[in-house]
Structure formats: structure tokens, C-alpha cells
């Protein structure tokens, strides 16, 4: 058993891709932070489908996972990858090699079919988008966890 955190990155945080906000899921296992989280896009912003179960963590971090990294580090680094994907949208080899699939993992198709509202917003940084209509929040350090997140 673990936890899935839905995050929205506002389109204002991108240098190249200004079309729309981008949703992504951060999936944590019970072994987090000693086991890396998995990062899945939930918003397609190019013509090629990339919401297909590929884990983008290593593409975002450009380095191996270490337990000292935080979700905040991932969120800060994600706009750079999204801009790169947008710029290289016609480069089939780049898109083919983007992210990784974990063989043997069971995926819940609902994770990729239902694009639900984000459940986490960042309170001290403009990195994450608004809570999309949800107004009541619970403070949890530098992040605000919205009702229903856990």
C-alpha cells in the first residue's frame, strides 16, 4: 500500500510549452524514500500519446534516485522536461526512449483513463497550479494536502 499524489504544474512555469497546465501523478510505495517514486504524466500536450504508463522520474531528475531527494525536487525539475518534450515532439526516437516501463508491475488502467483533479498544491512557490475549485485545505508543512488525497 502506498500513496498517489496528483500535482498540477501551471502553464506559467514553462518556457516553451504555454498551451495548458500539466497534471502528473507521483506514486509512492511504503518503502519511500528508500524506493524511488514513480512519476506519470496525466496531461497530453503533444500529438503523440505519452500517457501510457511510462515512469518519467529518471528523465525528470537526469540522475539516479537517492533517498535524500524530495518530491519538491521532482516538482521543481519537471517543467524543464516538459519543455524538452514539447520541443522534441516530432523526434520519434526521443519519445520512444523517454522514461521507462517497469516490467512485471501491475498498472491500474483507471490511473491513466481518469484524469482527476490534483490533490496537492504548493503554498510557497508558484510551481503548482490552483486547486481547481477546491477551497478547503489542510496545511501539511510547505504543501497543502487537499481533502481526499489520502
N, C-alpha and C positions, 0 to 999 in steps of 0.2 A: 504494500500500500504506500502511496506517495501523495504528491500534490501537483496539480497543474495550475499555473498562474497565467492568466490571459493578460497580455500587455498591448497597448496601442501606442505606436510612435507617431506623433503628429507630422504631417507633411512639411511643416515649417522647419523640421530638423534635417531635411535632406538638401543637398546642394544641387543634385541633378534631377531627382525624381520628385516633382512637385505636384503630381496628379492627385494623390489621395493619401490618407493616413494608412499605416500598415499595422495589422494585427499579427501577433505571434504568440505562441504558447511556450512557456518554459515548464518542462516536466521534470519534477524532482522525485527521486526514489527515496526510500527510507535510509539509504546509505549516503545520501548527500550530506556533506560536501566531499566525501571521500570517493564517491562515484559521480562522474560528471552529469550535469543536467542534459536534457535533450531539448533542442530548440526547433520548433516547427513554424513555418510561415502559415498564416491563415488568410492572407490577402494576396491575390494575384494581381500584379501591376504591370506585367508584360504579356505578350501574346502567347508565349509558351507556358504551359501549366507547370508550376513548381510547387504546388501544394499537393505533394504526393507521398508524404511520409519520410522525406529525407531530413536527417538531422543536420542542422547548419552550425552547430556550436563551433567546430574547429575552423570553419570558414569565417565565422564572425571574429573569433579570438586570434586567428592566424598563428596559433601556438597550441601546445598541448594543455590539457586541463590540469590544474593544480588546486588543491583544496583551499588555498588562500584567495582564489578568485571569487568574486561575488556576482550575484545576479545584476547588481548595479554596474559592474564592469561589462557584462554582456550587453546591457541596455545602452550603455554609452558607445559601445563599438558597433552595434547593429546598423545605424544609419550609413556608415561607410560601406558595409557590404551591400546594403540595399541600393545605394547609388551605383556601385560597381555592377550589380546585376542589371540594373536599368540601362547602363551604358553598353553592356555587353549582351543585350537581349537577343541580338542576331547571331551571336557566336555559339553555335551548337555544341562545340567541344567544351567550351567553358561551362555551359549549362549542364552538360552531361556529367562533368566531373565535379559539379558543385555539391557540397555536402556529402553525406554518406547514409547508406541504409544499414541497419543492424540486422544481420541475418538471424533468424530464429526468434526475433521479437514479435509478439502479437500486437497488432495495431487495432484499435477500436475505430471502425470506419466513421463513426459519428464524430470523432475528433477532427476529421478532415471535411465532413459534409456539413456539419452545423457550425456556422460562423457566429458564435455567441458574442455577447458584449464583453469587453475587457473587465477584469476584476481587480486590477491593481493600477494605481496611478502614483506618480512620484510627486511629492509635495514640495521639494526644494529645488527642483530643476525643471526646465521646460521640455525635457526629453520626451515625456509621455503625454499622450493626448488626454482629453477630458474624459470624464466618467460616463459619457453618453447618456445623460439624463438621470443617472442615479445621483441622489443628493446626499443621502445619509452615509457617512463613512466612519470607520473606526481607525484611530491612529495606531500605527504599528511602527515605531521608530521613524525613519525618513520616508517610509512608504505608507500609503493609506490603503488598507485592505477593505474592499467593498463587500457588502453583505452577500453571502452565498459563495465566497471564494474558497472556503474550506469546509 
